[in-house]
Amino acid sequence: MVTFQRVAFETDGVLRSPIAIGHDEVQVWGVLLEIADSELPQATSVLSCEEQERAERLISGGHRRRSIAAHAMLRAILSRYCGASPHQLAIRRTPNGKPVLSDYPSIRFNLTHSHGRALIAVARDREVGVDLEQVRREVDVVRLAKRFLSERDLTCIEQGDPAQRHERFLKAWVAREAVFKTDGRGMTFPLHRDYLELTGDGTKGWLVLGDTASDEKRRPVRFLALDLGWIGAVAAEGTDWTVTVCNWSESRINRGT
């Protein structure tokens, strides 16, 4: 189970022991984007000029604050893999817009945040994508599925317990986001060309790209165990990987699926 926690801003300048990560795992962190007024200058100071400017362009003060918290906490976590201070990390963007670590190219990562919570996925030598959405019962998900998703997805969403329709819709949505972010291209429309296959228990699945389920077009997705009302998914290159859930307060990890 992913626990959403605050990530502390280290102010003593001491580098902590690096976190080990295997080539066959994706490590996932749940983050609460809560930041005190007294922490805001310190959080802002670790960001690059580009990250600060991007936050300043946000009109909403709340959105600006959460953007600063998300990217500062991302840097705090990545610093534990790289053995460098958060402000020393050079993060650039690929031509597709995907952020990468310039000096530590083997460490791949992805960030997603929604309504004050964030997920950060980290892998070694394989691209990774993650997405998080909050369940909103007031949304007409059947109408959205008819407009955007495939007939197979729509059938899956309409079948079964009507009380779980929002969860089934969001699984189809976050699976696409996670796979597309792994590829560095973001959500790509139209979405009805692809469809989600789920295992019986719904904890894993494959996003089938196109209408032919060949092996190279079946992209594995892992759904995360989150608090009630939240849906999250992780995708990564290849098939030989598992998810490991990390806990900041324990500074170590718990084996996952």
N, C-alpha and C positions, 0 to 999 in steps of 0.2 A: 504494500500500500504506500502510495506517495503521500508524504506529509509536507504540507506547505509551511515553510519556516522563514523567518527573517534571516538574512545573511549579514553577519556583522562586518562593519567597516574596520579593518585593522589600522590602528593609528600608531602602533609602537615601532613600526619599521622592521619587525622581525619576520623573516620568511619562514613559513611553516613547512613541515615535511611534505614533499610532493606526494600526490595521490597517484597510486599505480593504476593503470588501466590496460587490460589485455586487448589483443587484436580481435578477440571474438566477442566483445561485449560493447554495449551502449549503456553508459551511465546517465541516469536521469535525476535531476534535482528539482524539487518543488520549492518555489520561492514566494513569500509574501512581500508585496511591494509596499511595505510600510517603512516610512523614513521620518525620523523626528526632525524638527526644525534645526536642532543643534547639529544634526548629521548632514544636512543638505550641502553646506559648503565643502565638507570633506568628500562627499559623494561626487559633487560636481567637479572637484579638482582632479579626480582620477580619470575623467573622460577626455577623449581627444577633442580638439577644436571642432572637428566635424560633428561629433556627437553632441557637444554643447550647443552648436548652432542649430542642429536638427531639433533639439529639445526647445530651444528658444522660439522656433517658428510655430510651435503648437500654441493655439489660441487659449485653450483651457488650462488654467493653472493646475488642475488635478491631473490632466493628461501629461503636462510638462513634468510634474513632480514624479509621476509613475515612470515616465520615460527615463529620467535621470536615475531613479532607483533601479530599474531593470538593467540598464547598461552598466551601472556601477557594480551591481551585484554579480552580473555576468563576468565582469573583469575580476572581481574578488574570487570567483570560483575558478576561472581559467588560470589565474595566477598560481593556484595550488597544483595544477598539472604541469605548468611551465617552469616553476621555480623562479619566477620573476615577480616584481611588485606590480600591482594592478595598473598603475599609471605608465609602466614601462612597456606594456603590451602594445604592439603596433598591429592594429586591426584595419585591413583594407578590404575593398569590395572587388569581386570579380566583375567582368563585363556584364554578367547577368544580375549583378547586385548582391550576390551572396557574400557575407562577411567571412574572412579567413584571417588566420594569424600569420603575419609576414615572416616572423622569425622562428615559428614553431609549426611548420606546415603539416607535420604528422598528426597534430591535434586538430580534429574537426569538431565543429560545434554548431548548434542551432538554438535560437531563442524564440519563444512565443509567449505573449502575455495577454490577459483578458480580465477585465473587471478586478484589478488589484492583485491578481495572481499570475505567476509565470512558471513555465517549465523550461529547463535548460538541459539539452542532450549533448553529451560529449562522447566522441569515439576516437579511435586511433587508426589512421590510414584507411578510413572508409567514410564516405559522405553520409550525413545523417540529417534527418528532418523531424520536427516535432510540432504538434499543434494542440491547442487547448481551446475549448468552448464551454460557455456556461449554458445550461438548459434554461430556455425561456418558454414557459408554457403558453404564453399569449401568442406565440408565433404559429401561423398556419403552415406546418411543415409539409403536409400533403400537397398544398398548393405550390410550395417552393420546389418540392420534389418533381411535380409534374412539369414545372417550368425549366428546371435545370438538370435534373439527374436522369439516369437511364431508366428504361422500363423495368429492368431487373431490380434496380434499387427501389423503385416505386412499389413494386410487388412486395419486396421484403418489408418496407416501411408500413404498408397497409395491412400486412398479415400479422397474426399474433395479437398480443395484448395491446389494445388501443392506448393504455396508459403509458406504454413504452415507445410510442411512435417517435417522440422527440429524441429519445436516446438513439433509436435506430437511424433516424435521419442524420443526427450529428456524427455517428460513426462513419457513415458514408462520406460526410463532409470532411471530417478531420483526417480520414485516411487519404483523401486526395491531397489535402494541404501538406501532410507529412511527406508523401511520396514526391510531390512536385517540388517541395523545398529541398528534399534530398538531391534532386536533379538541378537545383539552383535556378529554377524558373518561376517559382511562385504559382499561385492558382492560375491554371490555364483553361480558358473557355474555348469551345463549349465543353461541358462536363458530361453530357449524355453519351459520349463515345466510350466511356469507361464504366466499370461497375465493380462493386465490392462483393467478394465471396467471404463468408464467415464460417469459422468452425462451429461445432455444435454448441459450445459454451459461450461463444461470442467474445472470447478473450484475444483471439488471433484472427487474422484474415489475410486476404490477398487482394490488392487492387489490380484488376485486369485491365490493361491498357489496350483499348480497341475491342473488337468483337471476337478476337481469336485468342483463346486461352493457352497460347504457347508458353513454355517455361520462361523465356526471356521477357514475356509481357505480364507475368504474374509476379507482382512486387509484394513481398511480405510486409505486413503491418502488425504491430503489437499494440493492443489497447491497454491503457494504464488503469490500475485500480485507484480511483480518486474518491474524494468526498462526494456524497450524494448531491446531484445537481451539476456535476462537472463531467465532461467527456474529453479524454486526451488520447493521442496516438503517437507512436514513434515508428519511423521507417528508416532503413539504412541500406547501403549497397550490399549486394550479396544475400546469401541465406544463412550463413554460418555464424549467426550472432544471437546473443541473448540480452535481455534487459536487466540491468542492475540498478536498484533504487538506492539513492544516496541520502544521507542524513547529515546536515551541517552541524547540528549540536553534538553529534557523536564523532564528527570528523572522519567517519568511515562509512561503510556501505553494507547493505543487506542484500543478499542474493535474491533475484527476482525470477522472472519467467524467461 
